[in-house]
Amino acid sequence: ESAFAGECLPIEIQLQDANYRATPALAAVSLTLGATNSTNVSVGVFHSDYTCSTSLNATSIPASLTQQKLYFKATSADSLTLSVSGNHNGTSLNDIRSITALNPTN
């Protein structure tokens, strides 16, 4: 997946069962967010809004819901790893997505 550096990219985080079906949170699920490049340097910011004006470091999926939508903006052109981690009903949650942030002049 690729996007331009500075572009506000929608991200959907979904709880899934072992068969990859959406499953509701039994209680609110707190999620920690991260975005780093290959040298583990932070290279982007997560946001709660589609204009990417309200930044956040963490979010949650409310009880009885299956997903949370947020947005990501890369701060420089680079290969990035977006990570989400949390805990749901005693099970560790980890998801990693790789994207390439392109220079807007390409």
N, CA, C and O atoms as a GROMACS GRO file, in nm:
protein
  424
    1GLU      N    1   0.085  -0.118   0.000
    1GLU     CA    2   0.000   0.000   0.000
    1GLU      C    3   0.090   0.123   0.000
    1GLU      O    4   0.195   0.124   0.063
    2SER      N    5   0.048   0.226  -0.070
    2SER     CA    6   0.126   0.349  -0.072
    2SER      C    7   0.035   0.471  -0.061
    2SER      O    8  -0.083   0.466  -0.094
    3ALA      N    9   0.094   0.579  -0.015
    3ALA     CA   10   0.025   0.708  -0.002
    3ALA      C   11   0.132   0.815  -0.010
    3ALA      O   12   0.250   0.787   0.008
    4PHE      N   13   0.091   0.936  -0.037
    4PHE     CA   14   0.187   1.046  -0.040
    4PHE      C   15   0.212   1.098   0.101
    4PHE      O   16   0.120   1.105   0.182
    5ALA      N   17   0.337   1.133   0.130
    5ALA     CA   18   0.369   1.196   0.257
    5ALA      C   19   0.283   1.322   0.268
    5ALA      O   20   0.273   1.399   0.173
    6GLY      N   21   0.222   1.342   0.382
    6GLY     CA   22   0.135   1.457   0.403
    6GLY      C   23  -0.011   1.430   0.371
    6GLY      O   24  -0.097   1.511   0.402
    7GLU      N   25  -0.039   1.315   0.308
    7GLU     CA   26  -0.177   1.278   0.275
    7GLU      C   27  -0.244   1.217   0.398
    7GLU      O   28  -0.181   1.142   0.472
    8CYS      N   29  -0.371   1.248   0.420
    8CYS     CA   30  -0.448   1.195   0.532
    8CYS      C   31  -0.509   1.061   0.489
    8CYS      O   32  -0.604   1.059   0.410
    9LEU      N   33  -0.455   0.952   0.539
    9LEU     CA   34  -0.492   0.817   0.497
    9LEU      C   35  -0.589   0.754   0.597
    9LEU      O   36  -0.556   0.745   0.715
   10PRO      N   37  -0.709   0.708   0.553
   10PRO     CA   38  -0.801   0.642   0.645
   10PRO      C   39  -0.750   0.504   0.685
   10PRO      O   40  -0.698   0.430   0.601
   11ILE      N   41  -0.766   0.470   0.812
   11ILE     CA   42  -0.725   0.340   0.866
   11ILE      C   43  -0.845   0.286   0.943
   11ILE      O   44  -0.905   0.357   1.023
   12GLU      N   45  -0.879   0.161   0.919
   12GLU     CA   46  -0.986   0.097   0.995
   12GLU      C   47  -0.928  -0.017   1.076
   12GLU      O   48  -0.861  -0.105   1.022
   13ILE      N   49  -0.952  -0.014   1.206
   13ILE     CA   50  -0.906  -0.120   1.295
   13ILE      C   51  -1.029  -0.202   1.330
   13ILE      O   52  -1.128  -0.149   1.379
   14GLN      N   53  -1.023  -0.332   1.306
   14GLN     CA   54  -1.138  -0.419   1.328
   14GLN      C   55  -1.099  -0.538   1.413
   14GLN      O   56  -0.996  -0.601   1.390
   15LEU      N   57  -1.182  -0.570   1.512
   15LEU     CA   58  -1.164  -0.692   1.590
   15LEU      C   59  -1.219  -0.807   1.507
   15LEU      O   60  -1.328  -0.798   1.450
   16GLN      N   61  -1.142  -0.917   1.500
   16GLN     CA   62  -1.185  -1.033   1.423
   16GLN      C   63  -1.166  -1.160   1.504
   16GLN      O   64  -1.077  -1.168   1.588
   17ASP      N   65  -1.251  -1.258   1.477
   17ASP     CA   66  -1.235  -1.388   1.542
   17ASP      C   67  -1.133  -1.472   1.464
   17ASP      O   68  -1.071  -1.423   1.370
   18ALA      N   69  -1.115  -1.597   1.504
   18ALA     CA   70  -1.016  -1.683   1.441
   18ALA      C   71  -1.045  -1.709   1.294
   18ALA      O   72  -0.956  -1.749   1.219
   19ASN      N   73  -1.170  -1.687   1.253
   19ASN     CA   74  -1.208  -1.707   1.112
   19ASN      C   75  -1.213  -1.575   1.036
   19ASN      O   76  -1.270  -1.569   0.927
   20TYR      N   77  -1.154  -1.470   1.092
   20TYR     CA   78  -1.143  -1.337   1.030
   20TYR      C   79  -1.279  -1.268   1.012
   20TYR      O   80  -1.294  -1.184   0.923
   21ARG      N   81  -1.376  -1.304   1.095
   21ARG     CA   82  -1.505  -1.236   1.094
   21ARG      C   83  -1.504  -1.127   1.200
   21ARG      O   84  -1.445  -1.143   1.307
   22ALA      N   85  -1.569  -1.015   1.168
   22ALA     CA   86  -1.578  -0.906   1.266
   22ALA      C   87  -1.648  -0.957   1.392
   22ALA      O   88  -1.748  -1.028   1.385
   23THR      N   89  -1.592  -0.919   1.507
   23THR     CA   90  -1.649  -0.962   1.633
   23THR      C   91  -1.655  -0.843   1.729
   23THR      O   92  -1.559  -0.766   1.737
   24PRO      N   93  -1.766  -0.826   1.801
   24PRO     CA   94  -1.779  -0.708   1.889
   24PRO      C   95  -1.691  -0.718   2.013
   24PRO      O   96  -1.664  -0.827   2.065
   25ALA      N   97  -1.646  -0.602   2.059
   25ALA     CA   98  -1.568  -0.595   2.182
   25ALA      C   99  -1.659  -0.626   2.301
   25ALA      O  100  -1.771  -0.574   2.309
   26LEU      N  101  -1.613  -0.710   2.392
   26LEU     CA  102  -1.691  -0.742   2.511
   26LEU      C  103  -1.689  -0.626   2.610
   26LEU      O  104  -1.784  -0.604   2.685
   27ALA      N  105  -1.580  -0.552   2.608
   27ALA     CA  106  -1.562  -0.430   2.687
   27ALA      C  107  -1.476  -0.338   2.602
   27ALA      O  108  -1.419  -0.382   2.502
   28ALA      N  109  -1.466  -0.213   2.640
   28ALA     CA  110  -1.383  -0.120   2.562
   28ALA      C  111  -1.240  -0.175   2.549
   28ALA      O  112  -1.183  -0.224   2.646
   29VAL      N  113  -1.185  -0.168   2.430
   29VAL     CA  114  -1.051  -0.218   2.402
   29VAL      C  115  -0.959  -0.099   2.376
   29VAL      O  116  -0.974  -0.029   2.276
   30SER      N  117  -0.865  -0.076   2.467
   30SER     CA  118  -0.767   0.032   2.449
   30SER      C  119  -0.659  -0.013   2.352
   30SER      O  120  -0.609  -0.126   2.360
   31LEU      N  121  -0.623   0.074   2.260
   31LEU     CA  122  -0.525   0.042   2.157
   31LEU      C  123  -0.413   0.145   2.157
   31LEU      O  124  -0.438   0.265   2.163
   32THR      N  125  -0.289   0.097   2.149
   32THR     CA  126  -0.172   0.182   2.137
   32THR      C  127  -0.130   0.182   1.991
   32THR      O  128  -0.129   0.078   1.925
   33LEU      N  129  -0.095   0.300   1.940
   33LEU     CA  130  -0.064   0.318   1.799
   33LEU      C  131   0.082   0.355   1.781
   33LEU      O  132   0.140   0.423   1.866
   34GLY      N  133   0.142   0.312   1.672
   34GLY     CA  134   0.280   0.349   1.643
   34GLY      C  135   0.305   0.354   1.493
   34GLY      O  136   0.238   0.286   1.416
   35ALA      N  137   0.402   0.433   1.453
   35ALA     CA  138   0.443   0.443   1.312
   35ALA      C  139   0.593   0.472   1.308
   35ALA      O  140   0.638   0.578   1.353
   36THR      N  141   0.668   0.378   1.255
   36THR     CA  142   0.813   0.394   1.250
   36THR      C  143   0.867   0.356   1.113
   36THR      O  144   0.799   0.290   1.034
   37ASN      N  145   0.991   0.399   1.085
   37ASN     CA  146   1.059   0.357   0.962
   37ASN      C  147   1.154   0.242   0.996
   37ASN      O  148   1.152   0.190   1.107
   38SER      N  149   1.237   0.202   0.899
   38SER     CA  150   1.325   0.087   0.918
   38SER      C  151   1.429   0.106   1.027
   38SER      O  152   1.484   0.008   1.077
   39THR      N  153   1.458   0.231   1.064
   39THR     CA  154   1.554   0.256   1.173
   39THR      C  155   1.482   0.288   1.304
   39THR      O  156   1.542   0.342   1.398
   40ASN      N  157   1.352   0.255   1.310
   40ASN     CA  158   1.269   0.269   1.429
   40ASN      C  159   1.248   0.415   1.472
   40ASN      O  160   1.231   0.443   1.590
   41VAL      N  161   1.250   0.506   1.376
   41VAL     CA  162   1.225   0.647   1.402
   41VAL      C  163   1.079   0.676   1.371
   41VAL      O  164   1.028   0.634   1.268
   42SER      N  165   1.012   0.748   1.459
   42SER     CA  166   0.872   0.785   1.438
   42SER      C  167   0.862   0.877   1.316
   42SER      O  168   0.931   0.978   1.308
   43VAL      N  169   0.774   0.840   1.221
   43VAL     CA  170   0.768   0.914   1.095
   43VAL      C  171   0.625   0.949   1.052
   43VAL      O  172   0.598   0.967   0.934
   44GLY      N  173   0.536   0.959   1.148
   44GLY     CA  174   0.399   0.995   1.112
   44GLY      C  175   0.314   1.014   1.236
   44GLY      O  176   0.357   0.989   1.348
   45VAL      N  177   0.192   1.060   1.213
   45VAL     CA  178   0.101   1.092   1.322
   45VAL      C  179  -0.037   1.034   1.292
   45VAL      O  180  -0.087   1.046   1.180
   46PHE      N  181  -0.097   0.970   1.392
   46PHE     CA  182  -0.236   0.924   1.381
   46PHE      C  183  -0.327   1.038   1.422
   46PHE      O  184  -0.291   1.123   1.503
   47HIS      N  185  -0.447   1.038   1.363
   47HIS     CA  186  -0.545   1.144   1.388
   47HIS      C  187  -0.684   1.084   1.405
   47HIS      O  188  -0.712   0.975   1.356
   48SER      N  189  -0.770   1.157   1.473
   48SER     CA  190  -0.908   1.111   1.494
   48SER      C  191  -1.004   1.164   1.389
   48SER      O  192  -1.119   1.121   1.385
   49ASP      N  193  -0.960   1.256   1.304
   49ASP     CA  194  -1.050   1.320   1.208
   49ASP      C  195  -0.994   1.315   1.066
   49ASP      O  196  -0.873   1.305   1.047
   50TYR      N  197  -1.084   1.321   0.968
   50TYR     CA  198  -1.046   1.306   0.827
   50TYR      C  199  -0.963   1.423   0.773
   50TYR      O  200  -0.905   1.411   0.664
   51THR      N  201  -0.956   1.534   0.844
   51THR     CA  202  -0.870   1.644   0.801
   51THR      C  203  -0.730   1.634   0.861
   51THR      O  204  -0.643   1.716   0.833
   52CYS      N  205  -0.710   1.532   0.945
   52CYS     CA  206  -0.581   1.509   1.013
   52CYS      C  207  -0.536   1.632   1.092
   52CYS      O  208  -0.421   1.675   1.083
   53SER      N  209  -0.630   1.689   1.169
   53SER     CA  210  -0.595   1.805   1.250
   53SER      C  211  -0.593   1.774   1.400
   53SER      O  212  -0.540   1.853   1.477
   54THR      N  213  -0.650   1.660   1.442
   54THR     CA  214  -0.651   1.624   1.584
   54THR      C  215  -0.569   1.496   1.603
   54THR      O  216  -0.616   1.387   1.572
   55SER      N  217  -0.446   1.511   1.654
   55SER     CA  218  -0.356   1.396   1.666
   55SER      C  219  -0.391   1.310   1.788
   55SER      O  220  -0.454   1.357   1.883
   56LEU      N  221  -0.347   1.184   1.783
   56LEU     CA  222  -0.366   1.094   1.897
   56LEU      C  223  -0.258   0.987   1.896
   56LEU      O  224  -0.203   0.954   1.791
   57ASN      N  225  -0.227   0.934   2.014
   57ASN     CA  226  -0.128   0.828   2.031
   57ASN      C  227  -0.194   0.694   2.063
   57ASN      O  228  -0.131   0.589   2.054
   58ALA      N  229  -0.320   0.701   2.101
   58ALA     CA  230  -0.395   0.582   2.139
   58ALA      C  231  -0.541   0.605   2.104
   58ALA      O  232  -0.585   0.719   2.086
   59THR      N  233  -0.615   0.496   2.095
   59THR     CA  234  -0.759   0.504   2.070
   59THR      C  235  -0.823   0.383   2.134
   59THR      O  236  -0.755   0.306   2.202
   60SER      N  237  -0.951   0.365   2.115
   60SER     CA  238  -1.017   0.247   2.169
   60SER      C  239  -1.132   0.207   2.078
   60SER      O  240  -1.185   0.287   2.002
   61ILE      N  241  -1.169   0.080   2.090
   61ILE     CA  242  -1.290   0.030   2.027
   61ILE      C  243  -1.391   0.016   2.141
   61ILE      O  244  -1.370  -0.065   2.231
   62PRO      N  245  -1.500   0.092   2.137
   62PRO     CA  246  -1.599   0.086   2.246
   62PRO      C  247  -1.664  -0.052   2.257
   62PRO      O  248  -1.672  -0.126   2.159
   63ALA      N  249  -1.710  -0.085   2.377
   63ALA     CA  250  -1.780  -0.211   2.401
   63ALA      C  251  -1.895  -0.225   2.302
   63ALA      O  252  -1.964  -0.128   2.271
   64SER      N  253  -1.915  -0.346   2.255
   64SER     CA  254  -2.019  -0.390   2.163
   64SER      C  255  -1.996  -0.347   2.017
   64SER      O  256  -2.073  -0.386   1.929
   65LEU      N  257  -1.893  -0.269   1.991
   65LEU     CA  258  -1.862  -0.233   1.853
   65LEU      C  259  -1.750  -0.324   1.800
   65LEU      O  260  -1.678  -0.386   1.878
   66THR      N  261  -1.736  -0.330   1.668
   66THR     CA  262  -1.636  -0.417   1.607
   66THR      C  263  -1.516  -0.342   1.553
   66THR      O  264  -1.413  -0.404   1.524
   67GLN      N  265  -1.526  -0.209   1.539
   67GLN     CA  266  -1.418  -0.138   1.472
   67GLN      C  267  -1.404   0.007   1.519
   67GLN      O  268  -1.491   0.062   1.587
   68GLN      N  269  -1.292   0.064   1.480
   68GLN     CA  270  -1.264   0.205   1.505
   68GLN      C  271  -1.196   0.259   1.380
   68GLN      O  272  -1.106   0.196   1.325
   69LYS      N  273  -1.239   0.375   1.336
   69LYS     CA  274  -1.177   0.438   1.220
   69LYS      C  275  -1.091   0.553   1.268
   69LYS      O  276  -1.131   0.631   1.354
   70LEU      N  277  -0.973   0.563   1.212
   70LEU     CA  278  -0.884   0.675   1.239
   70LEU      C  279  -0.808   0.707   1.112
   70LEU      O  280  -0.833   0.646   1.008
   71TYR      N  281  -0.717   0.800   1.121
   71TYR     CA  282  -0.647   0.849   1.003
   71TYR      C  283  -0.499   0.861   1.035
   71TYR      O  284  -0.459   0.879   1.150
   72PHE      N  285  -0.417   0.850   0.930
   72PHE     CA  286  -0.272   0.857   0.948
   72PHE      C  287  -0.212   0.949   0.844
   72PHE      O  288  -0.252   0.947   0.727
   73LYS      N  289  -0.116   1.029   0.887
   73LYS     CA  290  -0.043   1.117   0.795
   73LYS      C  291   0.107   1.096   0.816
   73LYS      O  292   0.159   1.121   0.925
   74ALA      N  293   0.175   1.051   0.709
   74ALA     CA  294   0.319   1.034   0.714
   74ALA      C  295   0.384   1.172   0.709
   74ALA      O  296   0.339   1.260   0.635
   75THR      N  297   0.489   1.191   0.787
   75THR     CA  298   0.557   1.320   0.791
   75THR      C  299   0.672   1.330   0.692
   75THR      O  300   0.725   1.439   0.668
   76SER      N  301   0.711   1.215   0.633
   76SER     CA  302   0.818   1.217   0.533
   76SER      C  303   0.804   1.097   0.441
   76SER      O  304   0.737   1.000   0.476
   77ALA      N  305   0.865   1.104   0.324
   77ALA     CA  306   0.864   0.992   0.230
   77ALA      C  307   0.956   0.883   0.284
   77ALA      O  308   1.074   0.908   0.310
   78ASP      N  309   0.903   0.762   0.302
   78ASP     CA  310   0.980   0.655   0.362
   78ASP      C  311   0.898   0.526   0.356
   78ASP      O  312   0.779   0.530   0.325
   79SER      N  313   0.960   0.413   0.386
   79SER     CA  314   0.887   0.289   0.409
   79SER      C  315   0.850   0.285   0.556
   79SER      O  316   0.936   0.298   0.642
   80LEU      N  317   0.721   0.268   0.584
   80LEU     CA  318   0.670   0.279   0.720
   80LEU      C  319   0.607   0.150   0.768
   80LEU      O  320   0.557   0.070   0.689
   81THR      N  321   0.611   0.132   0.899
   81THR     CA  322   0.539   0.023   0.963
   81THR      C  323   0.441   0.085   1.062
   81THR      O  324   0.482   0.152   1.157
   82LEU      N  325   0.312   0.063   1.037
   82LEU     CA  326   0.209   0.110   1.130
   82LEU      C  327   0.175  -0.006   1.222
   82LEU      O  328   0.153  -0.118   1.175
   83SER      N  329   0.169   0.019   1.351
   83SER     CA  330   0.140  -0.088   1.446
   83SER      C  331   0.027  -0.049   1.540
   83SER      O  332   0.012   0.068   1.578
   84VAL      N  333  -0.051  -0.150   1.576
   84VAL     CA  334  -0.161  -0.134   1.671
   84VAL      C  335  -0.150  -0.248   1.770
   84VAL      O  336  -0.134  -0.364   1.729
   85SER      N  337  -0.157  -0.218   1.898
   85SER     CA  338  -0.152  -0.325   1.997
   85SER      C  339  -0.252  -0.296   2.108
   85SER      O  340  -0.284  -0.181   2.138
   86GLY      N  341  -0.300  -0.402   2.169
   86GLY     CA  342  -0.396  -0.390   2.277
   86GLY      C  343  -0.426  -0.526   2.336
   86GLY      O  344  -0.350  -0.621   2.315
   87ASN      N  345  -0.537  -0.537   2.409
   87ASN     CA  346  -0.577  -0.661   2.473
   87ASN      C  347  -0.729  -0.668   2.470
   87ASN      O  348  -0.797  -0.572   2.507
   88HIS      N  349  -0.782  -0.781   2.426
   88HIS     CA  350  -0.927  -0.802   2.422
   88HIS      C  351  -0.960  -0.934   2.489
   88HIS      O  352  -0.922  -1.040   2.441
   89ASN      N  353  -1.032  -0.925   2.600
   89ASN     CA  354  -1.077  -1.045   2.670
   89ASN      C  355  -0.962  -1.140   2.703
   89ASN      O  356  -0.975  -1.262   2.691
   90GLY      N  357  -0.847  -1.083   2.745
   90GLY     CA  358  -0.732  -1.164   2.782
   90GLY      C  359  -0.644  -1.206   2.667
   90GLY      O  360  -0.544  -1.276   2.688
   91THR      N  361  -0.677  -1.167   2.546
   91THR     CA  362  -0.597  -1.203   2.429
   91THR      C  363  -0.522  -1.080   2.379
   91THR      O  364  -0.582  -0.975   2.357
   92SER      N  365  -0.391  -1.095   2.362
   92SER     CA  366  -0.312  -0.984   2.308
   92SER      C  367  -0.348  -0.959   2.163
   92SER      O  368  -0.366  -1.053   2.085
   93LEU      N  369  -0.358  -0.832   2.129
   93LEU     CA  370  -0.390  -0.792   1.991
   93LEU      C  371  -0.269  -0.720   1.934
   93LEU      O  372  -0.216  -0.627   1.996
   94ASN      N  373  -0.227  -0.761   1.818
   94ASN     CA  374  -0.116  -0.693   1.749
   94ASN      C  375  -0.144  -0.697   1.600
   94ASN      O  376  -0.181  -0.801   1.546
   95ASP      N  377  -0.126  -0.586   1.536
   95ASP     CA  378  -0.143  -0.579   1.392
   95ASP      C  379  -0.038  -0.485   1.338
   95ASP      O  380  -0.009  -0.380   1.396
   96ILE      N  381   0.019  -0.523   1.227
   96ILE     CA  382   0.122  -0.441   1.163
   96ILE      C  383   0.085  -0.425   1.016
   96ILE      O  384   0.048  -0.521   0.950
   97ARG      N  385   0.096  -0.303   0.967
   97ARG     CA  386   0.070  -0.274   0.826
   97ARG      C  387   0.190  -0.197   0.772
   97ARG      O  388   0.236  -0.101   0.833
   98SER      N  389   0.239  -0.241   0.658
   98SER     CA  390   0.350  -0.170   0.592
   98SER      C  391   0.294  -0.082   0.482
   98SER      O  392   0.210  -0.126   0.403
   99ILE      N  393   0.339   0.041   0.477
   99ILE     CA  394   0.302   0.132   0.368
   99ILE      C  395   0.426   0.204   0.321
   99ILE      O  396   0.526   0.214   0.393
  100THR      N  397   0.420   0.255   0.202
  100THR     CA  398   0.526   0.339   0.149
  100THR      C  399   0.471   0.479   0.134
  100THR      O  400   0.374   0.501   0.062
  101ALA      N  401   0.533   0.574   0.201
  101ALA     CA  402   0.495   0.715   0.189
  101ALA      C  403   0.580   0.774   0.078
  101ALA      O  404   0.703   0.780   0.088
  102LEU      N  405   0.514   0.818  -0.027
  102LEU     CA  406   0.584   0.872  -0.144
  102LEU      C  407   0.605   1.021  -0.132
  102LEU      O  408   0.529   1.091  -0.065
  103ASN      N  409   0.709   1.070  -0.197
  103ASN     CA  410   0.733   1.212  -0.204
  103ASN      C  411   0.623   1.272  -0.292
  103ASN      O  412   0.603   1.224  -0.403
  104PRO      N  413   0.553   1.375  -0.246
  104PRO     CA  414   0.442   1.433  -0.324
  104PRO      C  415   0.482   1.483  -0.462
  104PRO      O  416   0.394   1.503  -0.546
  105THR      N  417   0.610   1.505  -0.487
  105THR     CA  418   0.652   1.555  -0.619
  105THR      C  419   0.674   1.444  -0.719
  105THR      O  420   0.703   1.472  -0.835
  106ASN      N  421   0.662   1.315  -0.675
  106ASN     CA  422   0.682   1.202  -0.768
  106ASN      C  423   0.564   1.189  -0.862
  106ASN      O  424   0.563   1.100  -0.947
   0.00000   0.00000   0.00000
